[in-house]
């Protein structure tokens, strides 16, 4: 899951996106889902910049997610891949880093609203869980345990 899903999951002002993001996070916790350390860090920074949570609450939320989800860290190869993809102008550096990290941990799908739906890097394809009036079928299938 990309940072935007984590942010929407705690931001009730986002209405339908909030409800869908909460559902995704709750279901993903029971499925085989991985969070990148990058997404968790970006969540903290975004929650503070937008003043969504007090700092201690944002830190506690990250702690809860670390307990619920497997996490994936960047390694040397993901940095090289991200830089190469950014230099080729296929992705922004941080998007490429998240995709490369997910790929290096065997993920096949990254849920994100911020990247183009269907774009891929390595073995990871981006899917936008907010397109359409309900959760898209392929995302529904991923979250079904």
C-alpha positions, -999 to 999 in steps of 0.1 A, spaced: 0 0 0 12 35 -9 13 63 16 -20 79 4 -40 48 15 -25 50 50 -32 88 52 -68 84 39 -74 56 65 -69 81 94 -83 112 77 -121 112 82 -123 144 63 -117 124 31 -152 110 32 -156 80 8 -118 77 3 -115 74 41 -141 47 43 -125 27 14 -90 32 27 -100 19 62 -116 -11 46 -85 -18 25 -62 -15 56 -84 -37 77 -87 -64 51 -50 -61 41 -40 -68 77 -56 -103 73 -42 -108 38 -6 -112 26 2 -75 25 35 -58 30 42 -21 39 74 -5 29 93 14 55 92 43 31 54 44 31 54 44 69 79 72 70 60 92 44 28 87 65 44 102 95 57 133 76 23 138 58 3 134 90 24 161 106 25 184 76 -13 182 73 -18 183 111 -39 151 110 -26 136 142 -5 147 172 31 134 167 27 108 194 -5 94 179 11 92 144 41 73 159 17 50 178 -2 44 145 30 34 128 38 11 157 4 -6 153 9 -11 115 44 -25 121 27 -51 144 0 -60 118 20 -60 86 52 -74 73 76 -46 63 99 -41 34 131 -20 35 150 -5 7 184 -21 -1 213 -10 -24 197 -25 -55 164 -7 -50 183 26 -47 201 19 -80 168 8 -97 150 39 -85 177 62 -97 178 45 -131 141 47 -135 140 83 -124 169 92 -148 149 75 -176 119 96 -166 97 65 -163 89 73 -126 97 99 -100 125 87 -77 104 80 -46 77 62 -66 104 40 -83 119 34 -48 86 21 -35 80 -1 -65 115 -15 -65 113 -22 -28 80 -40 -32 94 -60 -61 125 -70 -41 102 -85 -15 81 -105 -39 51 -82 -41 30 -82 -73 7 -53 -67 11 -18 -52 -22 -1 -43 -18 36 -50 -38 66 -62 -8 87 -70 7 65 -98 -8 56 -131 -31 26 -128 -16 -4 -146 20 9 -148 46 -17 -138 81 -19 -126 97 -53 -124 71 -77 -112 49 -50 -95 18 -35 -111 2 -3 -97 -36 -6 -91 -57 24 -80 -82 12 -54 -102 45 -56 -112 41 -93 -149 34 -97 -178 34 -73 -166 2 -55 -134 -16 -49 -122 -29 -83 -125 -66 -88 -88 -74 -90 -82 -55 -57 -112 -72 -41 -96 -106 -51 -62 -95 -35 -79 -87 -2 -100 -118 0 -85 -142 25 
